[in-house]
């Protein structure tokens, strides 16, 4: 019954079973995780679909913005936007399956956000200033 009320219910249940607490905040999916935040963000984005995911582990934060075939990633450790193309049947989880961050020539400083990132934020319904703030400084771990 929950799946008919919430189209994300099954995916959220799967993520909870995997040990990830995911909730919606200001238009973004926010996940607290015990594993690497990049892989967690990619898993959440793959299961919940295009949008904005903010994944946190302790003071480390990763943000994914995904709309259409474009995905942008920024992390608090290396505050730069990396922009990737995802062509079906590709997913964020497949893109970030290996260790480390895949190479892209399309990399930009975190601020000012490049036009493609601003467009992704708008398309996903999040405030670009909030997204940048999540990656600009380490967040305190939640109690």
N, C-alpha and C positions, 0 to 999 in steps of 0.2 A: 504494500500500500504506500509506503514511504517513497518508492521510486516513481509512482504516478504523481505524487505531490511535489517531489523534488527530483528533477532529471539527473542530478548529480549524486543522489543518495547512494546508489550502488558503488560508484567510484570512491566516494568519501568513506564508505564502509571498508572497501578494499584497502585504502590508504591507512585507515585506523588499525586494521589488522596487521599492517606492515609497520606499525609503531609510529605513524606520523599523525600529529594533531593538526588538522587543516581547518581554517575558518575564513570567512569572507570579511574583509576589512577595507572600507573605502574603495570598493571595486576590484580589489586584488585578492587572490588566494594567498593566505599567509600560512606557512607551515613551520612548525617547530619540529626539529628532527634530531635524532641521535647519530645520523650518518652524515656524509659529506653533503653540504647544502646544494652544490651544483647538481649532483645526481638526484637528490630529493626534489629539487625544483623541476628537473626534466621529467621525473616520474609523475609528479602532480600535473604538469602541463600536458603530458601525453594522455593521462586518464581523464582530466577535466576539459581538455580542449583548449583552443586559442584563448588568450587573455593575458593577464598579468599574474605572475607567481613571485612571491617574496619568500625565500627559504632562509631560515636562521638555525645556526648551531652555535650556541654560546655567543661570541661576539662577531662571528663570521656571517655575512649576509650575501646572498646571490639573488639577483632580480632577472627574470625572463619576461620579455614582452613578445607576444606572438600573435600575429594576425596575417591571414592569407598564407603566403609562402615566405614571409619574412619573420625572422626571429632575432631579437637583440638580447644580449646578455651583458650584465655588469656585475662585478663582485667588489665587496668592500676591501679585499686585499690588494686588488689591482684595479683602481677606479677608472676603468676605460670601458667604453661600449664596443662590443664586438657584434657585428651584424652578419647573419648567415641566411642562406636560402634553404628552405626545406621543401623538397619536391616529393609528392606522394610516390611511394608509400612511406617516406621518411617521417620520423617523429623527433621531438626533442630528446626523448630517451635514447633513440638510436644515435643521434648526433653527438651526445655526450656520454656514450657507452664506454669509451676508452679512458684511460688515466689522462689527466691533464685537460687542457682546453684546446679544442681543434684550432688550427691556424685559419685565419682569414685576413685578407688584405684590407677588408673593410672594418678598420678599427679607428676609434675616435676618443678624444678626451671625454671624461664624464660631463664636464661643463665647459662651455654651453653644450647642451645636448644637440647632436646633429639632427637635421630635418627628418631623416627616416625614423629616428627614435621618437621625436616629438609626434610624428604622424602615428606611430604605433601606440603611443600612450593615449592619444586622442581616440584612436579606433578601439582600444580596449577599455576605455572609460576610466582611466586613472589620471591623476594629477602628476605631471612630469616632475614637479618640484618635490613631491612626496617620494617618488621613485628615486630621484637623485639623492635625497636626504638619507634614504635607507642604505645607499652604497657609499656615501661620503664619510660617514663616521661609524665606528663600531656601535652596535646597539647593546644595551645591557641585556643580559640573559633574563628571561622571564622567571619569576619565582616559582 
